[in-house]
Amino acid sequence: MAESNNAAQPAQLGRGWHTTTFKWLSVYGVIFALSVMILIGFIGWSVTADMERDNDSLLRWQLIYFGSVPDKDLSLAIHQRLEQERMHVSYFGLFAPDGSRIAGDILALPPDMPVDSTGHTLHRKLTVAMRTPTPVVRAMAVRRADGTVLVIARDLTAILRIREATINALVGGGVFFLLVSIGTGLLLSVRQMRRVRDIRRVTLRIAEGDLNQRLPMGGRDELDMLTHLVNHMLDEVERLMTEVKGACDGIAHDLRTPLSHIRTLLSNSVERTRATGDDKLNQMLEQARRETDVLLERFRAMLRISEIEGLKRRGGFASVDTSALVQELGELYEPLADDRSIRWTVRIDQVQEIHGDRALLFEAFSNLLDNAIKFAPDGGHVQIALTRHARGPSLTISDDGPGIPEGEHAAILTRFYRGDQARHLAGSGLGLSIVTAVMRLHDFTLRIGQNDTLASNGVPANRGTSMTVECWPHALD
């Protein structure tokens, strides 16, 4: 079934993680995490490079010392140095040209270690006496004049622990501050989203026609600046609309009196000319009186719409028994349907009460029923169905009249518009405008569709109109 809303519904706000605040927070979090990772990598590289330089310097000094020791005394010098290494920080090894161990606590020549007097970091590759597991060392090897290979190494375990502790502290601190930053950002985001929700709530009320509302302020930021500008704009819009509305109401009110006088004069003229027997003049005067009645009806409808739109938002609302209201309307309009042999079907479910103005709803539903009877053919069918939905009652009024083209669904809700099917019928073209004003005041929705539920001899009619009023607030849909 084709449907049309009586007003465009506001778009939903995105989810919390789609907001600008959360997006920027995520960007800042990623930048912060990358910055911490780069900082930790730089610190690790810097500490490692500095550590290697210091150890290489110590190893070179030791090589210089051992280089001054004669070859025959080198084993003894290595033994004496090992006796002095109480903390087992340095390791020494003297190996014959064939790789066999001569002296020192390094048990085997490290495999693939260059003998080039430069420092190399060995990860668990150096076998040391009385040391399990194999340590991480910085080692340097040199070949002496007699062909032997002297290997000197320094234990890096303590230094690596210090570096690891430093990096762990940086990582822990970075994660902690990242979580604090995210938590703070989320709190700020929640506060900002609360302001956005307040602004949205007021904006919806403004969109529904309550121009007395103003956007809340208090943040002293760019959002507050924008709110101030919007409020200033609303002040101007309200002032201009009030002036235009006042002028239009004044014109409509002022024209009703002379039109009423003209109608009275025309009625009197008709009575007087009947005695003359001038039928042509009588017809002209009668046509003028009917046209004057149409003008008066339009002015009355315009003033009624202005009166409805000028009501205080929900000022006179109370609980309304929708079932009783529809039952009363069905009984009121059934005799009119019987006069034209229209089959009258009423189906009322037990529905929950709604919050609204009963008199205005009675007037709006009456307009819909009046249209259904007006456009249904003699011997046709009008159906009223009040059904229960999870969010509230739904009232559908269907007829098997000429129907409304889908392209005119929105147009017929505007003032004075009359479709081709309705031009030959009496009316002001403002009935549905009154319905729309009442729906807007209650935040209900009027949907217009084609009636394909009514049937004749079991065959769907596939014509006619259905008007469905969803009797629940639609501001948050």
C-alpha positions in Angstrom: 0.0 0.0 0.0 1.4 3.4 -0.9 1.7 5.7 2.1 2.6 9.3 2.8 3.5 11.1 6.0 1.7 14.2 7.0 5.1 15.8 7.8 8.7 14.8 7.2 10.1 13.0 10.1 13.4 14.2 11.5 16.4 11.9 10.9 17.8 9.9 13.7 21.0 10.9 15.3 23.8 8.4 14.7 24.9 6.0 17.3 27.4 7.2 19.9 30.4 5.9 18.0 29.3 7.7 14.9 29.6 11.1 16.6 32.3 13.7 15.7 33.4 13.8 19.3 34.0 10.0 19.4 35.7 10.0 16.0 38.2 12.8 17.1 38.7 11.0 20.3 39.6 7.8 18.4 42.0 9.7 16.1 43.7 11.3 19.1 43.9 7.9 20.9 45.5 6.3 17.8 48.0 9.2 17.5 48.8 9.0 21.2 49.4 5.2 21.0 51.6 5.5 17.9 53.5 8.3 19.6 54.1 6.2 22.7 55.2 3.3 20.6 57.7 5.4 18.6 59.0 7.0 21.9 59.5 3.5 23.4 61.2 2.3 20.3 63.5 5.3 20.2 64.3 4.9 23.9 65.0 1.2 23.5 67.3 1.9 20.5 69.0 4.8 22.3 69.6 2.7 25.5 70.8 -0.3 23.5 73.2 1.8 21.3 74.6 3.6 24.4 75.0 0.3 26.2 76.9 -1.2 23.3 79.2 1.7 23.1 80.0 1.6 26.8 80.7 -2.1 26.7 82.8 -1.9 23.6 84.9 0.8 25.2 85.5 -1.4 28.2 86.3 -4.5 26.1 88.8 -2.5 24.0 90.6 -1.3 27.2 90.8 -4.9 28.4 92.1 -6.0 25.0 94.8 -3.3 25.3 95.7 -4.6 28.7 95.9 -8.2 27.6 97.8 -7.2 24.5 100.6 -5.9 26.7 100.9 -9.2 28.5 103.5 -11.6 27.0 102.1 -14.8 25.4 103.6 -17.1 28.0 102.0 -15.2 30.9 98.6 -14.7 29.3 96.9 -17.7 30.8 98.0 -16.7 34.3 96.8 -13.1 33.7 93.4 -14.4 32.6 93.2 -16.6 35.8 94.1 -13.7 38.0 91.5 -11.5 36.3 88.9 -14.2 36.9 89.7 -14.3 40.6 89.0 -10.6 40.7 85.6 -10.9 39.0 83.5 -11.4 42.0 80.3 -10.3 40.3 80.9 -12.4 37.2 80.4 -9.4 34.9 83.3 -10.2 32.6 84.2 -13.5 30.9 87.5 -14.5 29.3 88.6 -17.3 27.0 91.9 -18.2 25.3 91.7 -20.7 22.5 94.4 -22.4 20.4 94.4 -21.9 16.6 92.4 -25.1 16.3 89.7 -23.8 18.6 90.6 -25.9 21.7 90.3 -24.1 25.0 93.6 -23.1 26.7 92.4 -20.9 29.6 89.4 -18.9 31.0 85.8 -19.5 31.9 84.5 -19.4 28.3 84.3 -23.1 27.5 84.0 -22.9 23.8 84.8 -20.5 21.0 81.4 -19.0 20.0 80.4 -20.3 16.5 80.4 -17.9 13.6 81.9 -15.1 15.8 84.1 -12.8 13.7 87.6 -12.3 15.1 87.8 -8.6 14.1 88.3 -6.7 17.3 84.7 -5.3 17.1 81.9 -5.8 19.5 79.1 -8.3 18.9 76.0 -9.1 20.9 75.6 -12.8 21.5 72.1 -14.0 22.6 72.5 -17.3 24.5 75.4 -18.4 22.3 78.3 -18.1 24.8 79.0 -21.2 26.9 80.4 -20.1 30.3 81.5 -22.3 33.2 79.3 -22.3 36.3 76.6 -20.3 34.5 73.2 -21.6 33.6 71.3 -20.4 31.6 73.7 -19.0 29.0 73.8 -15.3 29.4 73.4 -12.5 26.9 76.8 -10.9 26.4 78.6 -8.3 24.4 81.8 -10.0 23.1 84.9 -9.1 21.3 87.6 -11.4 19.8 91.2 -10.7 18.7 93.8 -13.0 17.2 97.2 -12.7 18.8 100.6 -12.9 17.1 101.1 -16.6 18.1 97.8 -17.6 16.4 95.7 -17.9 19.6 92.3 -16.3 19.9 91.4 -14.2 22.9 87.7 -13.7 23.6 86.5 -11.2 26.1 82.7 -10.8 27.0 80.7 -8.7 29.4 77.3 -9.8 30.8 74.4 -7.7 29.7 71.8 -9.3 31.9 71.6 -6.6 34.5 71.6 -3.8 31.9 68.9 -5.6 29.9 66.8 -5.9 33.1 67.1 -2.2 33.7 66.2 -1.5 30.1 63.2 -3.9 30.3 62.1 -2.3 33.5 62.3 1.2 31.9 60.4 0.1 28.9 57.7 -1.6 31.0 57.4 1.5 33.1 56.9 3.6 29.9 54.4 1.1 28.4 52.5 0.9 31.7 52.5 4.6 32.1 51.5 5.1 28.5 48.6 2.6 28.7 47.5 4.2 32.0 47.5 7.7 30.6 45.9 6.5 27.4 43.0 5.0 29.4 42.8 8.1 31.5 42.6 10.2 28.3 40.0 7.9 26.8 38.0 8.0 30.0 38.2 11.8 30.2 37.3 12.0 26.5 34.3 9.8 27.0 33.1 11.9 29.9 33.4 15.0 27.8 31.7 13.2 24.9 28.8 12.1 27.2 28.5 15.7 28.4 28.5 17.0 24.8 26.0 14.3 23.7 23.7 15.3 26.6 23.8 18.9 25.3 23.1 17.6 21.7 20.1 15.5 23.0 18.7 18.6 24.8 19.2 20.6 21.6 17.6 17.9 19.5 14.6 17.6 21.9 14.0 21.4 21.7 14.6 21.4 17.9 11.9 18.7 17.4 9.4 20.8 19.4 10.3 23.8 17.2 9.8 21.7 14.1 6.4 20.7 15.4 5.4 24.3 15.4 6.2 25.5 18.9 8.3 28.6 18.0 8.4 29.8 21.6 11.1 27.2 22.3 14.8 28.2 22.4 17.9 26.0 22.2 19.6 25.5 25.6 22.9 27.3 26.2 25.7 27.1 28.7 28.7 25.4 27.2 30.7 28.6 26.1 32.1 26.7 23.1 31.5 26.6 19.4 28.3 24.7 19.9 27.1 27.4 22.3 28.0 30.1 19.7 25.9 28.2 17.0 23.1 27.9 19.5 23.1 31.6 20.1 22.9 32.3 16.4 20.0 29.8 15.9 18.1 31.4 18.8 18.5 34.8 17.3 17.3 33.4 14.0 14.3 31.9 15.7 13.4 35.2 17.4 13.3 36.8 13.9 11.4 33.9 12.4 8.8 34.0 15.2 8.4 37.8 14.9 7.9 37.6 11.1 5.5 34.7 11.3 3.5 36.4 14.1 3.3 39.5 11.9 2.2 37.5 8.8 -0.2 35.4 10.8 -1.7 38.5 12.5 -2.1 40.2 9.1 -3.8 37.1 7.5 -6.1 36.5 10.5 -7.0 40.2 10.5 -7.8 40.1 6.8 -9.9 36.9 7.2 -11.7 38.3 10.2 -12.4 41.6 8.7 -13.7 40.1 5.4 -16.2 37.8 7.2 -18.4 40.7 8.2 -18.8 42.4 4.8 -19.3 38.9 3.2 -22.0 38.1 5.7 -23.7 41.4 4.9 -23.4 40.6 1.1 -24.9 37.2 1.7 -27.8 38.7 3.6 -28.4 41.3 0.8 -28.3 38.5 -1.8 -30.8 36.5 0.2 -33.1 39.5 0.4 -32.6 40.2 -3.3 -33.6 36.6 -4.1 -36.8 36.9 -2.1 -37.7 40.2 -3.9 -36.9 39.1 -7.4 -39.0 36.0 -7.1 -42.1 38.2 -7.3 -40.9 39.6 -10.7 -40.7 36.2 -12.3 -37.3 36.9 -13.7 -35.9 33.4 -13.5 -32.5 34.3 -15.0 -31.9 37.0 -12.4 -33.0 34.6 -9.7 -30.5 32.1 -10.8 -27.7 34.6 -10.9 -28.5 35.8 -7.4 -28.7 32.3 -6.1 -25.3 31.4 -7.7 -23.8 34.6 -6.1 -25.2 33.5 -2.7 -23.7 30.0 -3.0 -20.3 31.4 -3.9 -20.5 33.8 -0.9 -21.3 30.8 1.3 -18.2 29.0 0.0 -16.1 32.1 0.8 -17.5 32.3 4.3 -16.8 28.6 4.8 -13.2 29.0 3.7 -12.7 32.0 6.0 -14.2 30.0 8.9 -11.8 27.1 8.2 -8.8 29.4 7.9 -9.5 31.0 11.3 -10.1 27.5 12.8 -6.7 26.3 11.5 -5.1 29.5 12.9 -6.8 28.9 16.2 -5.6 25.3 16.4 -2.0 26.2 15.5 -2.0 29.0 18.1 -2.9 26.7 21.0 -0.4 26.2 23.8 1.6 23.0 23.3 -0.3 20.2 25.2 -1.8 22.9 27.4 -5.3 21.3 27.5 -4.3 17.7 27.0 -5.8 14.9 29.1 -6.4 11.1 28.9 -8.7 10.3 26.0 -10.7 7.0 25.6 -10.1 6.4 21.9 -12.5 3.5 21.8 -15.4 5.5 23.2 -14.5 8.5 20.9 -14.6 6.3 17.7 -17.8 4.6 18.9 -19.5 8.0 19.3 -18.3 9.1 15.9 -19.5 5.9 14.3 -23.0 6.3 15.8 -23.1 10.0 14.8 -22.3 9.5 11.1 -24.1 6.2 10.5 -27.4 7.9 9.7 -25.7 10.0 7.0 -24.3 6.8 5.4 -27.7 5.2 5.6 -29.3 8.1 3.6 -27.0 7.1 0.7 -27.3 3.4 1.2 -23.6 3.2 2.1 -22.6 0.0 3.9 -21.2 1.2 7.3 -18.6 -1.1 9.0 -17.1 -0.3 12.4 -14.5 -2.5 14.1 -13.2 -1.3 17.4 -10.6 -3.1 19.5 -9.9 -2.4 23.1 -7.0 0.0 22.9 -5.0 2.0 25.5 -5.9 5.6 26.3 -4.0 8.4 24.6 -2.9 11.8 25.8 -4.5 14.5 23.8 -7.3 17.1 23.3 -10.6 15.2 22.9 -12.4 18.0 21.2 -9.7 18.5 18.6 -9.4 14.8 17.9 -13.2 14.6 17.5 -13.1 17.4 15.0 -10.2 15.9 13.0 -11.8 12.4 12.9 -15.1 14.0 11.9 -13.4 15.6 8.9 -12.0 12.2 7.8 -15.4 10.5 8.2 -17.1 13.4 6.4 -14.7 13.0 3.4 -15.1 9.2 3.3 -18.9 9.6 3.1 -18.7 12.4 0.6 -16.4 10.5 -1.8 -18.0 7.0 -1.4 -20.5 6.3 -4.2 -24.1 5.6 -3.4 -24.4 2.0 -2.3 -20.6 2.0 -1.6 -18.8 0.9 1.5 -17.0 2.9 4.3 -15.0 1.0 6.9 -13.7 2.3 10.3 -11.1 0.2 12.1 -9.5 1.1 15.4 -6.7 -1.4 16.1 -4.2 -1.9 18.9 -0.5 -1.5 18.3 2.5 -1.8 20.6 3.0 2.0 20.6 -0.6 3.1 20.6 -4.0 3.0 18.8 -4.3 3.2 15.0 -7.4 4.5 13.4 -8.0 3.6 9.7 -11.0 5.1 7.7 -11.4 3.5 4.3 -13.8 4.2 1.4 -14.3 2.8 -2.1 -14.5 6.2 -3.8 -12.5 7.4 -6.8 -9.3 7.3 -4.7 -6.3 9.7 -4.6 -3.4 9.5 -7.1 -0.2 8.8 -5.3 1.4 11.9 -6.6 -1.3 14.0 -4.8 -0.9 12.5 -1.4 1.2 15.3 -0.1 -0.6 18.0 -2.0 -4.0 17.3 -0.6 -2.7 18.1 2.9 -2.0 21.7 1.9 -4.5 24.5 2.1 -7.1 25.0 -0.7 -5.8 22.1 -2.8 -8.6 20.1 -4.4 -8.0 17.1 -6.7 -9.7 16.5 -10.0 -12.1 14.0 -8.3 -13.2 16.6 -5.8 -13.7 19.7 -7.8 -17.4 19.0 -8.5 -18.1 18.5 -4.8 -18.9 21.3 -2.3 -16.1 22.1 0.1 -13.5 24.7 1.1 -10.4 22.5 0.5 -9.3 23.1 4.1 -10.7 20.0 5.8 -7.5 18.0 5.6 -5.5 21.1 6.6 -7.5 21.2 9.8 -6.7 17.5 10.3 -3.0 18.1 9.6 -2.9 20.9 12.2 -4.5 18.7 14.8 -2.1 15.9 14.0 0.9 18.2 14.2 -0.3 19.5 17.6 -0.5 15.9 19.0 2.6 14.7 17.2 0.5 12.0 15.5 1.0 10.9 11.9 -1.6 10.7 9.1 -0.8 8.2 6.4 -2.7 8.2 3.1 -2.9 5.0 1.0 -5.0 3.2 -1.5 -7.8 1.1 -0.2 -7.5 -2.5 -1.5 -9.2 -4.2 1.4 -12.8 -3.6 0.4 -14.3 -6.1 -2.1 -17.4 -6.6 -4.1 -18.6 -10.2 -4.7 -15.3 -11.4 -3.4 -13.2 -9.4 -5.9 -10.9 -6.7 -4.5 -12.0 -3.2 -5.6 -8.5 -1.9 -6.0 -9.7 1.6 -5.7 -10.7 4.1 -3.0 -8.7 5.7 -0.2 -7.6 4.8 3.3 -6.7 7.4 5.9 -4.7 6.0 8.8 -4.0 8.0 12.0 -1.2 6.6 14.2 -2.1 7.9 17.6 1.3 8.0 19.3 4.1 10.5 19.4 6.4 10.3 16.3 9.1 12.8 17.3 11.6 10.1 18.1 10.8 7.8 15.2 
